Amino acid sequence: MDFSWLSDPFYQGYLWEGFVNTLWLLLVSSVGGLILAVGVALARLRGPQPLVWLAWAFTTMIRGTPLLVQLFFFYYGVGRLLEGVPGMRDSVLWPLLSDPFFFGALTFILSVGAYSGEVIRGAMQSVPRGELEAGRAFGLSGFQVLYRLWLPRAIQLCLPTLTGEMILLLKSVPLVSTIALMDLLQAANIIRDETFLVYEPLLLIAGIYLATTIVLTLLLRLVELNFPGMRPTRRRWLPIR
Amino acid sequence: MTSSLELSPSPQAATAPAVVADHLIKHFGDLEVLKGVSLEVPEGTVTSIIGASGSGKSTLLRCMNLLERPDQGELAIADEAIRFTRNSQGDIIGLDRRQLQRLRAKVTMVFQQFNLWPHLTVLGNVIEAPMRVKGLSRKRATALGEHYLERVGMADRRDAYPAFLSGGQQQRVAIARALAMEPRLLLFDEPTSALDPERVNEVLGVIRGLADEGRTMLLVTHEMHFAREVSDQLVYLDQGRIAASGTPDDVFDDPRCRQFMAPAA
């Protein structure tokens, strides 16, 4: 085993950039994806008929095709198409639209939106009717019932599933190395190409993924335990006073 | 802290009726559940609705805060008068959204299954509607909530979550939640039916205390002894019609409901 390349500041830079990009992608995709997921769930449950169909078609398309294919579709397909639009290269959006990070985040947001949308829809359906009825009975408006009672309760019910999805998402992120985005795998690939060492860089990033997963699992566990209603009484966020 | 609050003045001697229901009709599909029910609840009195399962008593109660919307009839509750008719499309008309919200702020309900909100603490459950429907500040709602939690003996559990309370405790919190809106009319939909037998009395005790305060209440219950003891008026509902009504003694003696009462009397 030869880990001498680890002391090279260039490789350290690649790895660090890859690690930061991975976390950023995870964060942006989770937040954006969950917002989209709530929209998809609501569309399917309460939307007018065209919206119900649209949400169903979206979910079916995203869940029915491989993530890697979607990534290529958006980056090489849609990305190239946009490139050809006259004036696009001069527009203010161009820095965004020429950045592989944008297409990586877009793909993952759509993916999380589709998968978690179904999870949230199921959870919303399993919130006991009586709880929502109590909200109406006390004069809360439909919107108040939604954001004060229905959504928080649904998220409480499916939180372990959602956090599981997030951990799965972390392990999907290396796919972006195929669209020239500097993530951990891309950093390892560069190190392999330049040093002709195959296993060492891979072992290192595998260790980083493992450590990140463990930390993430613990953090999300903390979120689950501290979600209102999960413990007997109201708690502070961290177990320190 | 509570001294600066005006806490729900108990309704004074019976004057105007708090509820006048006139010829309410309600269908579920082809099934006519209420076949023209008329009912009057004087202010400051307790009325219990009794009857067999499927007699329409819960539906009647749920019409009082429009959780069920009558197809026909007139309802005057707490200064809100509503007349139910149908427009040319056959849709029920008769009230707008703001009137509905006003009415529901004045007529609150205690459910058979408690229906507390599990992601909110005991206090959170109690102050939710006063804050969001009546627009009270958190401080004022909290003072009010603590007062009513004290009233039902649950003040020491204000930070607990409902899932960690017994059924009787949950129902007492649900009563505090209904009281915190300072309603003109309190509805109880079989409040003890989902409780363990040994928990029933703690809830009945709270309801009895409220009756003694002179609150206007409408109660659906299977607790015959309790209904007889606590009510000023008893309504016996049979297949969507009022078969007998009057003082508890009158109704219990009425031959039409003798058979129904038999096990309890």
Chai-1 contact restraints between the chains, C-beta under 6 A:
chainA,res_idxA,chainB,res_idxB,connection_type,confidence,min_distance_angstrom,max_distance_angstrom,comment,restraint_id
A,G130,B,Q113,contact,1.0,0.0,6.0,A-B,restraint_1
A,G130,B,N115,contact,1.0,0.0,6.0,A-B,restraint_2
A,E131,B,N115,contact,1.0,0.0,6.0,A-B,restraint_3
A,E131,B,W117,contact,1.0,0.0,6.0,A-B,restraint_4
A,A134,B,N115,contact,1.0,0.0,6.0,A-B,restraint_5
A,A137,B,N65,contact,1.0,0.0,6.0,A-B,restraint_6
A,A137,B,L67,contact,1.0,0.0,6.0,A-B,restraint_7
A,A137,B,M109,contact,1.0,0.0,6.0,A-B,restraint_8
A,F138,B,A129,contact,1.0,0.0,6.0,A-B,restraint_9
A,G139,B,Q101,contact,1.0,0.0,6.0,A-B,restraint_10
A,G139,B,R104,contact,1.0,0.0,6.0,A-B,restraint_11
A,G139,B,A105,contact,1.0,0.0,6.0,A-B,restraint_12
A,G139,B,V133,contact,1.0,0.0,6.0,A-B,restraint_13
A,Q144,B,R132,contact,1.0,0.0,6.0,A-B,restraint_14
A,L149,B,W117,contact,1.0,0.0,6.0,A-B,restraint_15
A,P152,B,H119,contact,1.0,0.0,6.0,A-B,restraint_16
A,R153,B,H119,contact,1.0,0.0,6.0,A-B,restraint_17
A,Q156,B,H119,contact,1.0,0.0,6.0,A-B,restraint_18
A,P228,B,H119,contact,1.0,0.0,6.0,A-B,restraint_19
A,G229,B,P118,contact,1.0,0.0,6.0,A-B,restraint_20
A,G229,B,H119,contact,1.0,0.0,6.0,A-B,restraint_21
A,G229,B,Y161,contact,1.0,0.0,6.0,A-B,restraint_22
A,P232,B,F164,contact,1.0,0.0,6.0,A-B,restraint_23
A,T233,B,D159,contact,1.0,0.0,6.0,A-B,restraint_24
A,T233,B,A160,contact,1.0,0.0,6.0,A-B,restraint_25
A,R234,B,T121,contact,1.0,0.0,6.0,A-B,restraint_26
A,R234,B,D159,contact,1.0,0.0,6.0,A-B,restraint_27
